[in-house]
């Protein structure tokens, strides 16, 4: 019976040991750090809701207990700017903030502090996210039912984006995220009001829709609501509602590694709601242990598990034993 030369066996074992050192996409432990936003300093301000992030800058709303309306805010990493009553800022990119005012979308230029308003369709449209000059949003279409539809606005022209026909369902569409060529959002799978909902992506350059399928462990059954709210070069984030307890939970997708994770805000009674993403960060809000709503910025890092199954240690022992055998063989040969 022929035998594989010992040198080949040794090299194969060494190669296997080296391969075991580098984690595969499945051999990961993900780490999250949650930092509460500083308290909104305006009078009567409670219940902050961060919706958009760009670097260290955050936009969102807070509830004014005196006026009993939501007010918009812009946080530049050190101080807050009040954006006005009934102003809902949802996204930020560069010097531009986008959102909703009453029943129309707006852009807000940070240096000049000027608003511009835009209406798509006959009634009730708004901007949800921005990346460079591209904006995505949602509008109300009276001619169809269900009547929410998504659109892309490049600064001069609107393009409808609606996956309902592609996925074979008659539901409403909400576009909530954009990064480069990729648009994200969620759609309802039937004509019942808003439930269940499923996340999807749309590639601008190819016109390709893809449903984002969360792991089965993230929901008790197929009727759970799942929303995609943010995309960056590193992350895709969103919220799902557990059909077990009815609470909101955070899901996250590491785009580089193709890995899903779930995250828990520190000192929160429930996992909260997500907003947009930027780099390795995303924003959202949750209730703390005193049932007080807090806004947060979360940072994500993928921590490799070098040898989760212990196979590297086993291969190292095998390689060491084979090396010892080889040294003894060479010593015996030299003595002869």
C-alpha positions in Angstrom: 0.0 0.0 0.0 1.5 3.4 -1.0 1.9 6.1 1.6 1.7 9.9 1.3 5.2 11.2 1.9 5.7 12.5 5.4 6.7 16.0 4.3 3.4 16.3 2.5 1.5 15.2 5.6 3.3 17.8 7.7 2.7 20.6 5.2 -1.0 19.7 5.0 -1.3 19.8 8.8 0.5 23.1 9.0 -1.7 24.6 6.3 -4.8 23.3 8.2 -3.6 24.8 11.4 -3.0 28.1 9.7 -6.4 28.1 8.2 -8.0 27.3 11.6 -6.4 30.5 13.0 -8.3 32.8 10.7 -12.0 32.8 11.6 -14.6 32.1 8.9 -17.6 34.3 8.6 -19.5 32.1 11.0 -16.8 32.3 13.7 -17.5 35.7 15.1 -18.6 37.3 18.3 -20.2 40.8 17.7 -19.7 43.6 20.2 -22.0 46.6 20.7 -21.5 49.8 22.8 -24.5 52.0 23.5 -24.1 55.6 24.5 -27.1 57.7 25.4 -27.4 61.0 23.7 -26.9 64.1 25.9 -30.2 65.4 27.3 -31.9 67.7 24.9 -31.4 71.1 26.5 -34.6 72.9 25.4 -37.4 73.7 27.8 -40.1 71.0 28.2 -38.1 68.6 26.0 -38.7 64.9 26.7 -38.7 61.6 24.7 -35.8 62.1 22.2 -36.0 60.0 19.1 -32.8 60.0 16.9 -33.6 59.0 13.4 -30.5 59.9 11.3 -26.8 59.9 11.7 -23.8 61.0 9.7 -20.5 60.5 11.5 -21.0 62.1 14.9 -23.9 64.2 13.9 -27.5 63.2 14.7 -31.0 64.4 13.8 -34.3 63.5 15.3 -37.3 64.7 17.3 -38.2 65.3 20.9 -41.6 65.8 22.4 -42.4 69.3 23.8 -44.7 68.8 26.9 -45.8 72.5 26.7 -46.9 72.6 23.1 -47.7 68.9 23.0 -46.0 68.6 19.6 -42.9 67.0 18.3 -40.0 69.3 17.6 -37.0 68.6 15.4 -33.4 68.8 16.5 -29.9 68.7 15.0 -27.0 67.6 17.2 -23.5 68.3 15.8 -21.6 66.2 18.4 -21.4 68.9 21.0 -24.5 71.1 20.9 -28.1 71.0 19.8 -30.0 73.2 17.3 -33.8 73.5 17.5 -35.4 73.0 14.1 -38.9 73.9 14.9 -42.4 72.6 15.9 -43.8 69.7 13.8 -40.5 69.3 12.0 -39.5 65.7 11.7 -35.9 65.3 10.6 -35.2 61.7 9.4 -31.8 61.8 7.6 -28.6 63.7 7.3 -25.7 63.7 4.8 -23.1 66.4 4.5 -24.7 69.7 5.1 -28.2 68.6 4.3 -30.9 67.3 6.6 -34.1 65.8 5.2 -37.4 64.9 6.7 -41.1 65.8 6.9 -43.0 68.9 7.7 -46.8 68.5 7.8 -47.6 66.6 4.6 -44.5 67.4 2.6 -40.8 66.6 2.4 -38.1 69.1 3.2 -34.4 69.7 2.9 -32.6 71.8 5.4 -29.2 73.4 4.6 -27.2 73.5 7.8 -24.9 76.5 7.0 -27.7 78.8 5.8 -30.4 77.3 8.1 -32.8 77.4 5.2 -35.7 75.0 4.5 -36.9 74.0 1.0 -40.1 72.0 0.7 -41.1 69.4 -1.9 -44.2 67.5 -2.7 -44.4 64.3 -4.7 -47.8 63.0 -5.7 -51.1 64.6 -4.8 -50.8 64.5 -1.0 -48.6 63.5 1.9 -45.0 62.8 0.9 -41.9 62.9 2.9 -38.1 62.3 2.8 -36.7 59.6 5.0 -33.0 59.3 4.1 -30.3 61.0 2.1 -26.9 60.0 0.7 -25.1 62.7 -1.3 -27.6 64.2 -3.7 -29.9 61.1 -3.6 -33.0 61.1 -1.4 -35.5 58.4 -0.7 -39.0 58.8 0.7 -42.6 57.7 0.8 -45.7 59.2 -0.6 -49.5 58.6 -0.5 -51.0 57.4 -3.7 -54.8 57.9 -3.9 -55.2 55.8 -7.0 -54.3 52.5 -5.5 -54.9 50.5 -2.3 -52.7 50.0 -0.3 -51.6 53.4 -1.0 -48.1 54.0 0.4 -45.3 54.0 -2.2 -41.6 54.7 -2.2 -39.6 57.0 -4.4 -36.0 58.1 -5.2 -35.3 61.8 -5.7 -32.0 62.8 -7.3 -32.5 66.5 -6.9 -34.3 67.0 -10.1 -36.4 63.9 -10.9 -38.5 61.4 -9.0 -38.4 57.7 -9.6 -41.0 55.4 -8.1 -39.6 52.4 -6.2 -42.2 49.8 -5.2 -41.4 46.1 -4.7 -44.9 44.9 -4.3 -45.2 43.7 -7.9 -41.8 42.1 -7.8 -42.5 40.1 -4.6 -46.1 39.3 -5.7 -47.8 41.0 -2.9 -50.2 44.0 -2.7 -48.8 46.0 0.1 -47.5 49.5 1.1 -43.9 50.4 0.6 -41.6 52.6 2.9 -38.2 53.6 1.8 -36.1 54.4 4.8 -32.4 54.1 3.9 -29.9 54.7 1.1 -26.1 54.2 0.8 -24.5 54.6 -2.6 -26.2 52.4 -5.1 -28.3 50.6 -2.4 -31.7 51.6 -1.2 -33.4 49.9 1.7 -36.9 49.8 3.3 -39.8 47.6 4.1 -43.1 46.6 2.6 -46.3 45.1 4.0 -47.1 41.6 2.7 -50.9 42.0 2.6 -53.6 44.6 2.6 -54.1 44.6 6.4 -52.9 47.8 8.0 -49.1 47.7 8.1 -48.7 44.1 9.3 -46.7 42.0 8.7 -43.8 43.9 7.2 -40.6 42.7 5.6 -37.3 44.4 4.8 -35.9 44.6 1.3 -33.1 46.3 -0.7 -33.1 47.8 -4.2 -30.0 48.3 -6.3 -30.3 51.6 -8.3 -27.9 50.6 -11.1 -29.5 47.3 -11.9 -33.1 47.7 -10.8 -32.8 44.5 -8.7 -35.0 43.9 -5.7 -33.9 41.6 -2.9 -35.8 40.6 0.2 -33.8 40.6 3.4 -34.6 37.4 5.2 -33.9 37.5 8.9 -32.9 34.3 10.8 -35.8 32.4 12.1 -34.6 32.8 15.6 -35.4 36.6 15.3 -39.1 36.0 15.3 -41.5 33.4 16.6 -43.3 32.9 13.3 -43.5 34.3 9.8 -46.0 37.0 10.7 -43.5 39.2 12.7 -43.0 42.8 11.6 -39.5 43.4 10.4 -38.2 46.8 9.2 -34.9 47.9 7.7 -34.1 51.5 8.8 -30.4 52.1 8.1 -27.6 51.2 5.6 -23.9 52.1 5.7 -20.8 50.7 4.1 -20.5 48.3 7.1 -24.0 47.8 8.4 -27.6 47.1 7.7 -29.8 47.7 10.7 -33.5 47.4 11.6 -36.2 46.5 14.1 -38.3 43.5 14.4 -41.3 42.9 16.7 -41.5 39.6 18.6 -44.8 37.9 18.3 -44.0 36.3 21.7 -44.0 39.5 23.8 -44.9 42.2 21.3 -41.6 44.1 22.1 -39.3 45.7 19.6 -35.9 44.2 19.1 -32.8 45.3 17.1 -31.3 43.2 14.3 -28.1 44.1 12.5 -26.4 42.7 9.4 -22.6 42.9 9.0 -22.3 43.5 5.3 -18.6 42.5 5.1 -19.1 39.2 6.7 -22.7 38.4 5.8 -23.6 37.9 9.5 -26.8 38.7 11.3 -26.7 39.8 15.0 -29.1 41.1 17.6 -28.3 43.9 20.0 -29.5 45.1 23.4 -29.2 48.8 24.5 -27.5 49.0 27.9 -29.9 49.4 30.9 -33.0 49.3 28.7 -36.2 47.5 29.6 -36.8 46.6 26.0 -34.5 46.7 23.0 -36.0 49.7 21.3 -36.2 51.1 17.8 -33.5 51.8 15.3 -32.9 54.7 13.0 -30.2 55.3 10.4 -26.6 54.0 10.2 -23.2 55.6 9.4 -20.0 53.7 9.3 -20.1 51.3 12.2 -22.7 53.4 14.1 -26.5 53.5 14.2 -29.0 55.4 16.2 -32.3 54.7 17.9 -34.3 55.0 21.1 -35.5 52.8 23.9 -37.1 52.9 27.4 -34.6 52.8 30.3 -35.2 51.0 33.6 -37.3 53.8 34.9 -39.5 53.7 31.7 -38.0 57.0 30.5 -37.4 57.2 26.8 -33.7 57.8 25.9 -32.0 58.3 22.6 -28.8 56.4 21.9 -25.9 56.0 19.5 -24.6 52.5 19.1 -21.2 51.4 17.8 -20.6 48.0 16.3 -17.5 45.9 16.1 -17.0 42.4 14.9 -14.7 40.5 17.2 -13.2 37.4 15.7 -13.3 34.1 17.7 -9.9 32.7 16.9 -10.7 29.1 17.7 -14.3 28.7 18.7 -14.4 24.9 18.2 -10.9 24.1 19.6 -9.8 22.7 16.3 -6.7 24.9 16.1 -5.4 23.4 19.4 -6.0 19.9 18.1 -4.2 20.5 14.8 -1.4 22.2 16.7 -1.0 19.0 18.8 -1.1 16.8 15.7 1.5 19.0 13.9 3.8 19.0 17.0 3.6 15.2 17.3 4.3 14.7 13.6 7.3 17.1 13.9 8.7 15.1 16.8 8.3 11.8 14.8 10.2 13.4 11.8 13.0 14.6 14.0 13.4 11.2 15.5 13.4 9.6 12.0 16.1 12.0 10.8 18.2 11.4 13.9 18.0 7.6 13.4 18.9 8.0 9.8 22.0 10.1 10.6 23.1 7.6 13.2 22.9 4.8 10.7 
